[in-house]
Amino acid sequence: MTHESNHFLMHFMETPLKKIAAGCLVALASYAGPAAAQGDTSWRQEYRASAPKINDLVHTKLAVSFDYDKSFMYGKAWITLEPHFYPTDSLTLDAKGMDIRKVALVKGSGTEPLKYTYDSSQLTIRLDKTYKGKERYTVYIDYVSRPNLLKAVGSAAITDARGLYFINPTGAEKDKPTQIWTQGETESNSVWFPTIDKPDQKSTEEIEMTVPSKYVTLSNGLLASQRKNADGSRTDTWKMDLPHAPYLFFMGVGDYAVVKDSYEGKDVAYYVEKDYASVARRIFGYTPEMIAFYSKTLGIDFPWAKYDQIVGRDYVSGAMENTTCTLHQESAQQNARELTDGNGWESTIAHELFHQWFGDLVTCESWSNLTMNESFANFSETLWAEHKHGKDAGDEQNYTDMQGYLQSGESNKDLVRFYYHDKEDMFDAVSYNKGGRILNMLRHYVGDTAFFRALHLYLVTNKFKTGEAQQLRLAFEEVTGQDLNWYWNQWYYGAGHPQLKIDYAYDDAAGKVTVHIQQTQTGNVFILPFSIDVYAGGNKTRNQVWMRTREASYTFPYTTHPDLVNVDGDKILLCAKSDSKTAANYIYQYKHAAGYVDRKEAIEFASKHQDDAAIRAFLLDAMHDRYKGLRIDAIDAIDFQSADMVQAALPELQKIAVNDKEALVRSKALEVLAEVKDPSYLPLFEKAVHDSSYSVAGNALNGIYNLDSAKALTLLPGLRGDAKGTLAATISKILLNSARPEDFPFILKTYEDLAPGQAKFEATSKFCQFLAQVKDLDKFKQGVDDVLKFRNVIPDSENYAFARNMISGALKNVSAKKRAAGETDFADYVDHALSK
Ligand SMILES: [Zn+2]
């Protein structure tokens, strides 16, 4: 799964934070979930044993139909099980918030009622006799699933995760399709069918779904048959012949376009809303190539009968790897102009696909071992980027993920964690980002061939079963012949990361350089194998070292004074560091060490040292880096405090704004030029404002607006039609500033469409000022609700208190203005909403 909180974090991380007040910057840059703050250790209390296996699922057969008016599902389940080892005369199933109508044992062609108790969370059934280990039996359950009543009827153990979601079921919401989709992970599928809802269970599956005939359906495995019914409905039967975990069961129903593709004779399809049928291949079209790449890399061909992807409205997470049918949130649906800036969903598509091996074929044995799912899926994003877009793109993915972990404030957690507050807490920057980096580091340590052979061995040994981190270690030890406990103990069963302080002492007289490295973190010392490259006289000498102590010094001889000593030459370590290289070292590193991170570090150094002429010249060069991400970084690094730098950069930026082949680089140049407010740029902006890229057009419009606001306003009618992204945000900013009542619907829509993050935060106070002038009470309420909705997804932790308080304060101002204007209804609504 790509988790919502992870996406939330990503949105904050990806947006530039430098334009905002310093106090706020700190608050937004250090995201920590509610239970994740470093000081809070309440999660350490309860040991989370893996679920004991008393009965094992064998086969699950369901027949379901839907009541759209009540948001109910009527279900019949035939569940085949067997005692795992010890004999038993009872069966406990998870069944959340259901109305249970009948429980029986299947005998021949009939059934025999069974005694049971039900506490709205679990169904405990007395079987007709004691069953021996592996002796199969089938129970029949007639039930009603009522996801929207969960909390009302549920026990204390039931969360508000509904498992089964009816979207706009009665069609009351205009402009929103009617859909049904399910979300099982972690243990929510037992809202819509009785099961043993644990990741260490596996079952084959058959689902008969009866739906209005205007809708298409999707589920796991293959569509075995379709039957038209006398009442105008249709019954689709989906069959999954290979066992998988209950949390990976899925149903989707809706009015979709089904765009067909294939991989080696297997069906691959994309279920999108009809408006997106024409761009579905641009969004999902790499899928067959990804399947081929991962199949080859792992030495295991795609293990399932087909692979479909579907987009769901109002989805509660980022995306979910249901076996053979991944569900994506609606951000996956991008129009042609958005795709001009690049497919923002490509890495998620890769992530969910890789889960079909790591997660679906071999499943984490318990949520404590979630790393066996999510770290691999995270790592697969690096693998795909590197394969498809080159080493720089792969390195960028891996490095950005590591930064996400380093800034997460979650470094006090072990990767494999037998203690946690809530199982949902496992879906964090440790299980995802840190785990992915650890795999990439391991790959580098053992070498590609050994690494992928070990993954292959782990998968074939444990396929259709479960895995934990120790089983991965055994596979690596078998392949490499090395003891790897040290690696697993510090990275999988330990917390934190090394913080390295690196200093150099050159002694030209003696002809030697000593590199002094200190691990300054509190807690354990890490064992670190890495290389130290010495660049002198045009040659690079690689030295392989092991650091095993808190401090260590390494001395290397030279005849010519080195231009650079480069610790961790491949920039592969999971670490934070401070490095005392000089400007000349960094410039040399950019040109000669030349990996993505080598270049990125040099640009970062340059962002803070623009009083130096050599650095300024270097930064101008870096604006033409071979990799687009670093070209953007170099432009972003321009320090507006340095008049010399700005002077030198402006002519270059004008060229880049026109000539760079990447829209996002042109857009970054325009973003900077727009802030300069030089009238001679007007023709440049006027041309670019009609670019097909939303980011180019949006920044160009901002340039025009900064020079001539009246002219920008006259352009809006022609630009508003299909505006999204940066263009929509700029239009919204202009409309907010001009505050005309007739613009409210557009402004509201744009505000709603902004992803939770920096840009939305910045737009909120303006949006509230505008709200104070809105005279239509219904529209006003909708706007207030939207602001509160945003405030409420900001993590309720100390780090974000600033942002939450700012938003509440802006709403209080709205209330005060309305009250002063005598509009009591408006003010009361805000005050009441704030008091909830
Ligand atoms: Zn995932």
Residues whose N, C-alpha, C, O or C-beta is under 5 A from the ligand:
A	BS01	ZN	M1 T2 E374 A377
